[in-house]
Structures are given as C-alpha cells and as structure tokens.
Amino acid sequence: MLDVQLHAPTRAVTVLFGHSGCGKSTLLHCLAGLERAAGQCRLNGTWWQHDGRKLFVPTHKRHLGLVFQDARLFEHLSVAANLRYAMRRSRAGAAEWSAVVELLGLGPLLGRAAPTLSGGERQRVAIARSLLTRPEVLLLDEPLASLDAASKAAILPYLERLTAELAMPMVYVTHSADELIRLGDQVILMEAGRTLAAGPVETLLSRLDLPLAHREDASAVIAAQVQGWDEALHLSILRLGTLQLRVPQLRPQAGQRVRLRVRARDVSLTLDPPGRTSILNVLPAQVLETVADSPGQHLVRLRVEDQILLSRISEFSQRHLCLQAGMAVFAQVKSVALV
C-alpha cells in the first residue's frame, strides 16, 4: 500500500530514498504505469491517471524514459543499433543522436556488441536509448545497484553531467546516500510505503529528527563559489559567504558554484580559536541543537554563515564542552574531508 504525495519540479532530480522494501520502486512503477495504485498522476498538465474520471494511460502512451537496474539491451545488436531502435520509435534526428552520444561518452562504443560491454557501459547505453525516445520525464530505478564500486565511480560523472544539462524532470530511486547527495535536488524520504519527509536534499540531510542524520555516513551539503586555484599548494580556494574554504584537487573555473559533502564524523568542534593546526578549514559556527545519537555519541547541528553543518562527537566531548543551542564554537574540517 502506498500513501505518497510526489511533486517533482520541472527541471530537477527528485530522489526516492529509503531502505529496501519501503516502496520506492513500487512508486516509480506506478508513475510509469507498470503497476497501479489508487490515486492520481499528472505530468505538465496531462493526466496519466485519474481514478475519479476512470482514466488510466498505459505505459506505452506515457512520454517517459525508464531505466532499470539491468540495462535490458538487445543483446544481438550493437550499441549503435540499440540506439537506432529508439530513434525509429521517436523519429529523433541526427542532432539529438550526436548530443546524446557526446553527453554519455558513447562514441568509442558505437561499434561494440552489447554482450562485450561492462556494467557501467551498459547502463550508459540504456540511459542514452531512453533519452532518444524523447521523453518528458526520465525515471531511473536504482540504475547503479548492480554495479561494483569501480563501475559506479566511472558512471557517476556522466550522471552528474546528465542532471546538470538536461531540462527535464528526473525521478531517481536509490538507497545510496552517495548517489542522493551527488545527484539529487529534491528528496522524498520513504518508510513503509509512505512519505516520511520531502524537500531539498540539503535541508533533509541536516534534520536531526530524520533517520538520514543518524546514518553512519551522515553528511551535510553546502554550496560554495570558486574563488581561485593555488598552483603551488594544489588547493582550490572557495568562498562560503565571508569565509574561505580550501579543497584539494578540485580545479573548477573561477566563479563556478560547487556543492560539497561534509561528513559529520569529519567535523570537530572547539570553543576557542585553535592555534597552529594542520586543519585548513576552521569555521566560526553557532550551535543550533544537539541530540544523542548512537550509544556514546552526540550529533550537533551547526549554522555556518547561512548554511548547515553536522558534527558527530563523543558523549565525553559533549559533557566536556557543555554544548547548548546558541553557543558560539569553531568547526574544524580537514580539507581532504571535503568531497
């Protein structure tokens, strides 16, 4: 049973997130018309399902692209032939072919037979095939779940580029916090078939009343602007409000906005300005709230400029520092911990 309200922005990635069995894929399949649950579904003013009007549009008449865990390529065809099949259905043109092939880096793979592709390559072809059907929305059902760590690392930059450049809504199912943080704009946090919370990724990650903040890999996401690059020290200099951050090996263009993941376990706290220290990022912060986490640990929610950080400290440290809402502290973050 589903009890979910989903509002996906027109140009954003909405992530359905939660433990296995919470209803993420079922909800996605309902959006695609592969399964049916009571309710309503509309895309850009067009109704796909309206139970009150006894309306249900079948999957093949919904203008959507769908990518599963397994790529489901035509094994007897080459990569190019798999893509041409999608083009024949949608009548996409040569310009769209070139754009999709370049976007997903498929040029060197076009002549390859489907069975010779790696897992990550297969998923890139599957995504390209879906895009060439000219969808109005792209639905991705845990597309990286079956890949090993190396394959995931190889395909994630393509997905990041995809989400940055395509002007269409995407709904992405995952239980990976890394994929959520790297790809998501909005998140629908699900539990037992219902919506536990919904909103911007950076907001829900830092809410101490939600399970995201209590995961082992609990993190905050902050936005910063590139100020410059120190060639001698191999450090990017970022601007966070009136503060500076130093991050190794980033090298984006000056003025570019970047999003950084800061893990709670990588943020230490001090009441006094530190002296000579190897930690490059020492940020004045204000304690917003603290809660007990796992046995012997505390989570501290902090405001740095107009953004939020999390810090996981020991119960001993909490008692030693006597942290309370409103206190001024310094958050220390190693540069190598900023991702």
N, C-alpha and C positions, 0 to 999 in steps of 0.2 A: 504494500500500500504506500502511495506517495502523498505527501502533504507539503507541496513545494510551490512557491511563487518565484519565478525566474524573470528578471528584467535585464536583458543583455543590451548594453549600449551599442549604437550603430557601428562605431569604429573602436572596438576594444576587444580584449581577450577576457572572457569570463571563465574562470576555473571552477569546476565542480570538484570539491575536495572533501575527503573523509576516508575512514577506514574501509577496507574491503567489506562488501555486503551492506553498505549504508544507503544504496540506491542511486549512486552516481550514474552508472551505465544504464540502469533502467530509465532514469530521467532522460538521458541523451537519446536512448532508443525511442522514447515517446516523442521527443522533438522530431526525430527522423521519420516517425510513422511506422517503425518496425514493431513497436508494442503500443498498446492502447490503455490509457488510464483515464478515468473521468476527469474532465476539465476543459480548458480552452487553450489554444495556441495560435499565435498570430505573429507574422513577420512583416515588418514595414507596411502595416495596414491590410495585409492579405491574410485571411483566416485559413489556417490549416486544419484546425479542429474547433468545433463549437457545438458542444453537446445539446445546448438549448435549441439550436437550429438543426440538429441532427446532421451536422456537417463533419465529414472526415475525409481529408485529401490523402490518397495513398502516397507512399514514398516516392514512386517514380514521377509523380506530378509536383513534388515539392522541389523548389530550386535550391538544392543543398549539395554540398560535398561531404562525404563521410569517409573517415579514415579509421580503420580498426587496429587492434594490437598486431595482427598479422596482416601483411600488405595486400594479400589476395590479388596478386598479379596473375596475368595469363602466362602460365609457365612455358607455353610453346611459342611465345612471341618474344621479340627483342624489346629493349627499353623503348626504342623509337616507336615500334608497333603498338606497344601498350598505350603510349601517349596519343598516337594517331587514332586509336579506337575511341578515346574520349573526345577527340576533336570532331570525329564524324558525327557523334551524337549532338554536340553543341554547335557545330559549324564555327568553331573558333578559327581565327585567322593566323597567318604566319607571324604577325607581330606579337600575338598572345603566346604562341609557341616559343618564340625567341625569349620573351620576357620571363616565362616560367622556367625554361631550361637554364637561363642565366641566374635567376633567383635561387634556384636549388642546386646549382653547380652540376648539372647533368650532362653537359657537353661531352666529356670523355666517356660517358656510359652509354650513349645512344645506341651504339652497335652491339652492346653486350646482350647475351641471352639472360632472361630472368633468373634461371637457376644458378647462374655464376655470381650473382650479387651478394654482398654481405647484408646483414640485417639492417644496418643503418642506410645503406644504399637502396634497399628495397622500400623502406619507409619514405625516403625522399621521392622515389618514383611514384609511390602511391599518393603522396600529397600532390605532386605535380599533376597526376592524372585527374585527381579531384578538382584541382583549380582549372583545368582545361575544359571542364564541363560547365564553366561559367556560373558557379553557384552564387546565391545571395548570402549564404551563411556557410561557414566551414565547421563541421563537427568532428572532433578528434577524440576517440575513445582509447585512452591510455596508449598512445602510439609508440611510447618508448618502453613499455612494461616488459617486453620480451627481449630487450637488448642488453648486452653486457655493458659494464661501466665504460669501456673504451668506445664502444659504438654510440652510447649516449653522449659522451663528451664530443664526439665527432659531429653528431647531427644537431645538437642544441644550438650552435651558432647559426645554422640555417633556419631553425625555427624562430630564433630571435629576429633574424632579418625579415622573415616572413611576417611576423607580427608587427614589425615596425613599418613595413612598406605597403601592406595590403589594406585597402579601405573597405573592409567588410567585417562584420561581427564574426567572432570565433567562440565556440564553446569547447572547452578542453577538460577532459576528465583525467585526473591523476590522484595518487596518494603520495606523490613525491614532493616534499617541501622545496627541494631544489628547483623542480620544474615550475611549481607555483610561484616562487619568488622571481625566477628568471623570465617567465613568460607572461604572468598574469597581470591584469589591470584591476579586475574585479574578482571577488571570490564568493562562491556560495558554499558555506560550510555545512555539510550534511551529516545527519546522525539518525539512524533507524528510519530512513525514508522521509525525513522532514528537514526543513531548513532550521539549522541551529542559529545561524547568523549570516548576514550578507553585507557586502560593502567593499570599499577599496582595500586592496591587499595590504598596504602599509598600515591601515587602521586596524584590521582584524588580527594581524600578526602580533600587535603590541597590546591587545586587550587581555588583562590578567584573568578575566572571568571566562575565557575561552580556552579550549584544550591546545590550540596552536602554541600558546606561550609556555605551555608546560611540557612540550616535547623535548627530547634530549637535544635536538638541533634547533631549539627556539632561537628566533632571529628577529631583528628589526630591519626595515628597509628605509634608507634615507636617500634623498636626492641632493646632488651637488652639481656645481658647474666647474668645468675645467678652466683653470687659470693659466697653467703653463706646464712645462716639462723641464726638469733639471737633468741635463745630459750627463753631467759628471757623476751624479748620485743615482741615476736611473730611477727617478721618482716623479710621478705626476703630482702637481700641486692643484688641489681642488678648493673651491670656495663653498663654504657652508654658512650662509648668512654672513656674519662678520668674522667667522673663524676660517682657518685653513686646515685642510687635511692633506696628508702625504700618503700616496699609494704607490707601490712598486709596479713597474712593468705594465702600465695601462696605456699610455701614449695616445689618447684620443685628441681630437682637434680642440684648440683653444675656443672657449665659448660653448662647447658641447655640454649638454645636460647628461649626467650619468646617474645610474641607480646603484647603490651599494648595499650589499648584505652585511650586516654586523651581527655576529652570533652573540647571544647573551653570555656564553661562557668565556668570550674573549674581551669582555668589558670589566675592568676592575675599578674600584672606587677608592677615593681618598678624600678626607675632609680638608686637607691642607695642600697648597700648591706644591707639587713634587719638585725636588731639586734636580741635580744632574741625573738623567734617566735615559735608558735606551729606547723607551717608548716614545714614538714620534708624535702621536696624537693625544694631547691632553686637553680635554674639552670641559669648560665650565658648564655645569648642569644643575638642574633642580629636581629633587625627588618629588614624584607625583604620588606614588603609593608603593607599598611593599606587601607581599603576601608570602606565606610559607609555601614552599614547593615540595619537592621530594624530601624524604627524611634527612635532616641536617642541612637543608639548603633553603635559600630565600630568593625570590625574584623581586627585582627593584625596577620600577618603571620611571624613566627619566625624561625630562624635557631638555633638549639641547637646541638653542635658538628656537625655531618654531617646529622642530621635528622631535620624534620619539626614539629613544634607545631603551633596550632592556639589558639588565645586568644580573647574572646569576652568581650569588655569593654564598658563602657558608653561613650556617646558623651562628657559628662563633663570630664571624665578621659582623653579622647583623647586630649581635649583642655588644660587640666591642665598639662599633661606630654609633649605635643607637639611632639608626636611620628612621626618620619620620617625614611625612609629607610636608613639603615646603622648605626642607633643608637644602642649603647650597653645598654641592660636592664637586669633585673633579672626576670625570670619566676618562679612563686611560685605555686606549685601543692601539694595539700594535699595528703598524702599517701592513704587515704581512697577513693580518687577520681580516683586512677589508677586501671583500670579493666583489 
